[in-house]
Amino acid sequence: MKQGKIVRFMGGAAVRGVKRITILLAAALLFFLHFANVNAMSAEERLAELRGLLHEHAYRYYVLDAPIIADGEYDALFQELLAIEAAHPELVTADSPSMRVGGAPLPEFRQVAHRLPMLSLDNVFSEGELLDFANRAGKSLRQEADISYVAEPKLDGLAVELIYQDGVLIEAATRGDGMVGEDISAQVKTIGDIPLRLRRSVSGRLEARGEVFLDKAGFARLNRQQEAAGKELFANPRNAAAGSLRQLDPAVTAGRPLRFFAYALAEPERFALNGQSEALRFLTECGLPVNPLSRPCADTRAVVAAFDDLAARREDLPYEIDGMVVKIDALALQKRLGEKSRSPRWAVAWKFPASQATTRLNAVEFQVGRTGAVTPVAILEPVLIGGVTVSRATLHNEDEIRRKDLRLGDTVLVQRAGDVIPEIVKVIVEKRPPDAEPLLMPEACPSCGGALAKEEGGAVLRCGNPLCPAQRLRELTHFASKAGLDIDGLGEKSLEQLVAFGLVQGIADLYRLHSEQLASLDGWGEKSAAALIQAIDAAKNPPLARFIAALGIRHVGEVTATALENHFETLDALAAADQEELLAIDGVGVEAANSISEFFHGDAGRALLDDVRAAGVVVRPAAKSDGPLVGMTVVFTGSLTHMTRDEAKRLAREGGGQVVGAVGQKVTHVVAGDKAGGKLKRARELGITILSEEEFLRLIGR
């Protein structure tokens, strides 16, 4: 459970269903319908129904770790409950979700009473709501001077309390219901981030509160372990962290890659501290990890800037966050503001838009890729996720379908992986209709009708027909894309049209096109036709690495293509290489070596190269460079302002350097643009030289 947060959505769990504005509009609409008496259900009846729903979903989320609705949908229910209770305070009951924090502790663990309650946080979803919070606080304090704040990333994990006596860790507990938690002392002691003895001398009792979580790499690794063991995958890092801490056997917890950030002291005044920023520094001095992105803010304008900066960094962070916690810094002001029944008046959680939602699986389509792989694609009832309407999601392969037990008509939990690629996380089995039909993979290629087969030990069905129309179209699309030769104006729709009219069958046919042929087609004119022919002509003399990447050889991407260019220097030398020579190249593995050898020594590959040469394509050999970047391996991260990322990579290679995508031991330099994130942090940890965009340009003589 997250920092200062009530049952899942009341202040901090990841909003994963509906964009925040949708939640607010939904709550406003429900509020209007109620008071307009459009809804025949009385306020008392609706409140009783909402209490039952929220209690049930909180139990499933916190106790069973098996939610059946998305976070955003829960938020909408809770906002409706708050709206009705605000209008009818006489109907508020002691068992209302607005009166409590979290879920009941598991009975298998010893219960631990918190000496001071672990409260929740109220949510805000916009800059306007944040300013409302600040104005309320200022009015209550009658504060004439500006109030300063502390902004902290809100991680997607589980809130815990650590109790130290004279500097030694003696107990740890989950938040539980805010008043009573679960004893997880043995489990917490397995987490390397948490010191068993504080680094500075502290007499008496110290109660630190923080977040146990899984970072992205650890979450992926844990799910791979779960899959290998034939166990159900965790739906998200928060559930994985909760499940890991709730293992009765601490040895199981020890095998989970849990992390920890501290964010509060229960009684900071005991240590002569005056503010939250001082408390964070004190925790750091004690040896407890504190999120390095936490920062003081002089006023609300600085808070807004911090939120925008955090939102921009979000995707590059090594862990999941679902918003930002905003706290008034001064402890004296916190005390004067005090607390409500479930949350403090001096802090709020400012949430990001949601990135998960539930929807219906209506149908499945099967796409054939350029390597013949047949990929099932889910056709979904359109749903808004993180500000984007999602109607399709990848299902990967047949094994994935069977593992998740997907059926037509199922209600499914969908997320945008990295907030970009939609995928189905799990089936909500409780909502499965009785007539739901199992999903069946095709027996023949959906494009050409050819036979499908799986490679030995593989999970992907492939069409073995090299003349398959779908494969040819994907091959052409890749060749002309930014990952290939980046031929401007030659996208998938244009290629579909050219293939349909018989003007293009393979890659070499692109170089035989004439503007008169294009100008006669629907949607084309003389200018657009001439522009495309000019772009194709400009791609007749590509550099070796770019041409290799454009061919779309399996397991050969930009980095491998660059390694091949550096080793062989010419296309003919590469084409003549045997597998042993390929395997000797750093960065070329067995699978890539097999694919490269098969392509250049196979009939289809040789015919393609001969045809391309006959069409006038001359591949430029690798230039022997004595440039300023010889011997350097470079990674680019963040937003560049003086050039595009592709231009930067080209300049680096022209300067004699190698360009890779990930920060590792062999990287010598990282070029960091605006809003650089996780790669920059990793580079600092490894002691790698970091250059600004301007320093990089000066280095290459620009």
Buried (B, 14 or more C-beta within 10 A) or exposed (E): BBBBBBBBBBBBBBBBBBBBEBBBEBBEEBBEEBEEEEBEEEBEEBBBEBBEBBBEBBBBBBBEBBBBBBBBBBBBBBBBBBBBBEEBEEBBEEEBBBEBBBBBBBEEBEBBEBEEBBBBBBBBBEBEBBBEBBEEBBEBBEBEEEBBBBBBBBBBBBBBBBBBEEBEBEBBBBBBBBBBBBBBBBBBBBBEBBBEEBEEEBEEBBBBBBBBBBBBEBBEBBBEBBBEEEEEBBBBBBBBBBBBBBBEEBEBBBBBBBBBBBBBBBEBEEBEBEBBBBBBEBBBEBBBBBBEBBBBBEEBEBBBEBBEBBBBBBEBBBBBBBBBBBBBBBBEBBEBBEBEEBBBBBBBBBBBBBBBBBBBBBEBEBBBBBBBBBBBBBBBBEBBBBBBEBEEBBBBBBEBBEBBBBBBBBBBBBBBEEBEEBBBBBBBEEBBEEEBEEBEBBEEBBBBEBEBEEEEEEEBBBBEBEEBBBBBBBBBBBBBBEBBBBBBBBEBEBBBBBBEEEBBEBBBBBBBBEBEBBBEBEEBEEEBBEBBBEBBEEBBEBBBBBBBBBBBBBBBBBBBBBBBBBBBBBBEBBBEBEBEBBBEBEBBEEEBBBBBBBBBBEEEBEEBBEBBEEBEBEBBBBBEEEBBBEEBBBBBBBEBEEBEBEEBBBBBBBBBBBBBEEBEEEBBBBBBBEBBBBBBBBBEEEEBEBBBBEEBBEBBEE
